[in-house]
Amino acid sequence: MDMQFSTQLPETFMAAVPFDTLKMVERFESAGFSMAQAKMQAAVLAEVISAEYSSIAERFSSKQDVSQELVAIKASLDTINAKIDKSAAEVKGELIRWVVSVGLLQMALIAGLVLKLVH
C-alpha cells in the first residue's frame, strides 16, 4: 500500500509558525514508526497547527487593523473636541450677555430706588 501525500505547508503558515516537519518525521521514525507513518503523522500535525493558526489569525486584529481604527477614533475625537470648543465659546458668550444684562438691570433698579428716596 503506497500512499501519496504532501508534507508541504502553506507559505503563510511557514512564515508565521516555525514547524520542522523533517525533524518531526525523524522523531517518529526513531520511536518506531515506518517512514510512511512518520510522514503522515507530521503532515497531519502540520495541517492541524496550520488550521489552528488560521483560526487564531481570524479572531484577532492585526497591527494594521488596530492602527486604522485608532486613526478613525482620533479623527472622531478631534471632531468632538471642535464641537466642545464651539459650544464652550457659545456658552461663554451667552454667560457674558446674562451678566451684563443683570448688571444693567441692577444699576437701573438701584437708580430707581435712589430717585424714589430723593423725592
Backbone bond lengths (Angstrom), bond angles and torsions (degrees), N, CA, C in turn:
res aa  C-N    CA-C-N  psi(-1)  N-CA   C-N-CA  omega(-1)  CA-C   N-CA-C  phi
1 M - - - 1.448 - - 1.513 107.45 -
2 D 1.335 115.99 106.95 1.462 121.94 -178.87 1.518 108.25 -103.58
3 M 1.322 116.03 115.87 1.461 120.47 -178.06 1.516 109.34 -99.86
4 Q 1.319 115.50 138.13 1.456 121.75 175.18 1.524 108.11 -104.20
5 F 1.317 116.09 127.16 1.457 119.95 176.91 1.507 108.76 -153.29
6 S 1.291 113.58 163.26 1.454 119.54 -177.06 1.529 109.21 -113.42
7 T 1.314 114.47 137.27 1.462 118.87 175.12 1.522 110.04 -104.69
8 Q 1.339 115.83 16.39 1.459 120.23 178.61 1.528 109.40 -78.19
9 L 1.332 115.25 137.28 1.451 120.95 178.11 1.519 108.87 -103.18
10 P 1.309 117.01 153.59 1.470 119.16 174.08 1.520 109.39 -60.62
11 E 1.345 116.38 144.89 1.462 120.37 -176.51 1.512 112.25 -61.71
12 T 1.332 117.86 -36.20 1.467 119.41 -179.88 1.511 110.41 -64.57
13 F 1.320 116.87 -34.75 1.453 120.00 178.92 1.512 110.55 -70.53
14 M 1.309 116.55 -43.95 1.465 119.66 -176.81 1.525 110.97 -63.79
15 A 1.324 116.87 -33.09 1.454 119.54 -179.70 1.527 110.56 -75.01
16 A 1.324 116.79 -28.52 1.451 119.54 -172.70 1.529 113.52 -94.59
17 V 1.330 117.59 -39.98 1.459 120.96 -175.45 1.527 108.88 -123.83
18 P 1.331 117.52 113.70 1.469 118.60 178.53 1.526 109.97 -71.97
19 F 1.315 116.09 120.72 1.456 121.40 179.59 1.526 107.41 -142.84
20 D 1.299 117.02 114.84 1.463 123.02 -176.26 1.524 109.01 -92.12
21 T 1.346 115.89 97.68 1.470 119.60 -177.97 1.523 111.20 -68.74
22 L 1.331 117.48 -33.88 1.469 119.88 178.74 1.523 110.24 -62.60
23 K 1.295 117.19 -45.46 1.462 121.14 178.89 1.527 110.22 -62.34
24 M 1.334 116.34 -40.25 1.463 120.06 178.57 1.523 110.74 -63.86
25 V 1.338 117.32 -42.76 1.469 120.90 177.79 1.524 110.01 -60.58
26 E 1.320 116.63 -45.01 1.469 120.38 179.24 1.531 111.12 -61.28
27 R 1.313 117.73 -39.39 1.469 120.35 179.09 1.527 111.22 -66.70
28 F 1.338 116.01 -40.72 1.462 118.84 177.40 1.526 110.48 -64.29
29 E 1.333 117.86 -42.46 1.461 121.12 178.89 1.523 111.11 -62.45
30 S 1.326 116.99 -41.06 1.462 119.44 -179.71 1.530 110.98 -68.57
31 A 1.348 116.81 -21.03 1.460 120.79 177.37 1.527 112.02 -86.46
32 G 1.346 117.06 -2.09 1.457 119.66 175.87 1.514 115.09 110.01
33 F 1.313 119.50 0.32 1.459 121.35 176.63 1.524 109.17 -74.88
34 S 1.332 115.91 152.06 1.463 119.40 173.06 1.529 107.70 -74.64
35 M 1.340 115.90 166.00 1.471 120.07 -179.53 1.522 110.54 -58.58
36 A 1.341 117.09 -43.70 1.467 121.01 -179.47 1.528 110.72 -63.82
37 Q 1.341 116.24 -43.80 1.466 119.66 178.99 1.536 110.82 -63.97
38 A 1.306 116.34 -42.62 1.464 120.87 -178.83 1.519 110.47 -63.29
39 K 1.343 116.86 -43.37 1.462 119.81 179.02 1.524 110.88 -64.26
40 M 1.323 115.78 -41.79 1.467 119.80 -179.62 1.529 110.29 -64.13
41 Q 1.321 117.14 -44.72 1.466 120.80 179.25 1.533 110.69 -60.14
42 A 1.328 117.06 -44.54 1.464 121.29 -179.88 1.522 110.48 -64.84
43 A 1.334 117.48 -40.92 1.464 120.90 179.79 1.526 110.86 -64.98
44 V 1.330 116.92 -43.42 1.469 120.90 179.66 1.529 109.78 -64.49
45 L 1.324 116.68 -43.62 1.457 120.56 179.18 1.529 110.38 -62.20
46 A 1.325 116.87 -41.38 1.464 120.77 178.35 1.527 110.55 -63.50
47 E 1.331 117.80 -40.00 1.459 121.18 178.20 1.528 111.42 -64.74
48 V 1.325 116.43 -41.70 1.470 120.54 179.79 1.528 109.94 -64.20
49 I 1.321 116.49 -46.07 1.462 120.16 179.74 1.522 109.94 -63.52
50 S 1.324 117.42 -41.16 1.461 121.52 179.23 1.530 111.01 -63.47
51 A 1.326 116.78 -43.12 1.469 120.63 179.25 1.529 110.26 -63.95
52 E 1.321 116.66 -42.28 1.465 120.10 179.53 1.525 110.55 -65.56
53 Y 1.326 116.35 -40.35 1.466 119.87 178.30 1.531 110.23 -62.50
54 S 1.330 116.51 -42.77 1.467 120.36 178.48 1.521 110.66 -61.74
55 S 1.324 116.37 -41.26 1.458 121.01 178.99 1.527 110.48 -63.27
56 I 1.308 117.47 -42.54 1.471 121.63 178.75 1.523 109.74 -65.61
57 A 1.310 117.07 -43.15 1.471 121.20 -178.44 1.527 110.96 -62.38
58 E 1.326 117.69 -34.02 1.459 121.15 178.99 1.528 112.09 -72.02
59 R 1.349 116.91 -31.28 1.464 120.59 -176.02 1.518 114.02 -79.69
60 F 1.313 117.66 -23.88 1.454 120.45 -174.44 1.521 111.23 -113.94
61 S 1.323 115.31 152.91 1.457 121.48 -179.84 1.517 110.59 -83.98
62 S 1.308 115.00 149.03 1.454 119.96 175.74 1.525 108.76 -84.93
63 K 1.322 116.70 167.68 1.462 120.83 177.73 1.524 110.24 -60.52
64 Q 1.327 116.25 -37.42 1.469 120.05 179.95 1.533 110.69 -64.68
65 D 1.338 117.40 -41.94 1.463 120.78 178.02 1.526 110.50 -62.01
66 V 1.323 116.25 -44.53 1.461 120.50 -179.84 1.526 110.27 -64.54
67 S 1.325 116.90 -41.08 1.469 120.46 178.93 1.517 111.13 -61.97
68 Q 1.325 117.21 -42.54 1.462 120.51 178.68 1.531 110.93 -63.46
69 E 1.323 116.73 -40.75 1.459 120.18 178.38 1.520 110.50 -65.40
70 L 1.330 117.10 -39.91 1.463 120.17 178.91 1.520 111.60 -63.77
71 V 1.327 116.98 -38.96 1.466 120.56 177.26 1.522 109.57 -61.76
72 A 1.313 117.02 -43.79 1.469 121.07 179.30 1.528 110.82 -64.52
73 I 1.314 116.78 -41.45 1.469 120.76 179.11 1.521 110.52 -65.04
74 K 1.334 117.09 -42.96 1.463 120.30 178.75 1.527 110.75 -62.43
75 A 1.316 117.48 -39.84 1.467 120.74 178.14 1.532 109.95 -63.56
76 S 1.321 116.81 -41.37 1.467 120.65 178.18 1.523 110.64 -64.19
77 L 1.321 116.49 -41.52 1.462 120.08 178.53 1.521 111.44 -64.30
78 D 1.320 117.14 -38.97 1.467 120.05 177.12 1.527 110.93 -62.20
79 T 1.323 116.70 -41.55 1.461 121.40 177.67 1.528 110.71 -63.26
80 I 1.318 115.64 -44.67 1.468 120.00 179.82 1.527 110.25 -64.38
81 N 1.332 117.39 -42.39 1.465 120.61 178.30 1.524 111.21 -61.29
82 A 1.321 117.45 -39.86 1.469 121.04 178.34 1.525 110.49 -63.94
83 K 1.339 116.60 -41.25 1.467 120.25 178.45 1.529 110.63 -65.44
84 I 1.325 116.46 -40.55 1.467 120.34 179.00 1.528 110.15 -63.80
85 D 1.331 116.56 -43.93 1.466 120.26 178.62 1.529 111.03 -60.95
86 K 1.326 116.65 -42.29 1.463 120.98 179.30 1.526 110.27 -64.27
87 S 1.329 116.76 -44.52 1.465 120.53 179.59 1.522 110.84 -64.59
88 A 1.319 117.21 -40.49 1.464 120.62 179.21 1.529 110.56 -62.95
89 A 1.322 116.94 -39.98 1.471 120.39 178.33 1.530 110.39 -65.54
90 E 1.324 117.34 -40.88 1.455 120.96 178.16 1.525 110.89 -64.15
91 V 1.312 117.34 -43.51 1.458 121.73 179.67 1.526 110.16 -64.35
92 K 1.313 115.92 -41.51 1.472 119.93 178.68 1.533 110.44 -60.92
93 G 1.314 117.18 -45.55 1.466 121.56 177.91 1.514 111.59 -61.21
94 E 1.315 116.62 -43.72 1.465 121.21 179.49 1.531 110.40 -64.44
95 L 1.306 117.25 -40.40 1.466 121.76 179.07 1.528 111.07 -64.36
96 I 1.309 116.38 -42.18 1.468 119.96 177.88 1.526 109.97 -61.68
97 R 1.349 118.24 -42.90 1.459 121.28 178.32 1.527 111.46 -60.51
98 W 1.326 116.89 -42.72 1.460 120.89 179.54 1.529 110.90 -64.82
99 V 1.316 116.73 -44.54 1.463 120.08 -178.94 1.528 110.32 -63.01
100 V 1.321 117.11 -44.64 1.468 120.58 178.94 1.519 109.83 -63.83
101 S 1.324 118.58 -43.63 1.470 122.26 179.93 1.526 110.76 -61.75
102 V 1.298 117.22 -46.59 1.464 121.17 179.90 1.526 109.78 -64.89
103 G 1.330 118.30 -39.64 1.461 121.87 177.50 1.524 111.36 -61.39
104 L 1.342 117.01 -44.99 1.473 120.65 178.37 1.526 110.77 -64.84
105 L 1.335 116.64 -41.52 1.457 120.60 178.13 1.529 110.82 -62.48
106 Q 1.324 116.75 -41.35 1.458 121.18 177.54 1.533 110.90 -62.21
107 M 1.326 116.05 -45.89 1.463 120.23 179.80 1.533 110.20 -61.33
108 A 1.333 118.12 -41.31 1.468 121.82 179.20 1.521 110.26 -65.30
109 L 1.313 117.02 -41.29 1.456 121.34 179.29 1.526 111.21 -64.12
110 I 1.312 116.23 -45.11 1.467 120.92 178.83 1.537 110.05 -64.50
111 A 1.310 116.47 -43.08 1.495 119.51 177.98 1.524 110.34 -61.91
112 G 1.308 117.77 -41.25 1.456 121.65 178.40 1.521 111.11 -62.65
113 L 1.320 116.35 -43.25 1.472 119.98 178.93 1.509 111.51 -65.86
114 V 1.322 116.88 -40.13 1.488 120.71 178.41 1.517 109.24 -63.68
115 L 1.324 118.46 -44.33 1.454 121.33 179.29 1.531 110.89 -63.77
116 K 1.316 116.46 -38.90 1.473 120.90 179.27 1.523 109.91 -65.11
117 L 1.334 117.76 -39.23 1.456 121.03 -179.76 1.529 111.40 -73.10
118 V 1.317 118.83 -32.48 1.465 123.46 -179.58 1.518 109.72 -71.59
119 H 1.269 122.42 -37.52 1.477 124.31 -176.30 1.455 110.62 -90.98
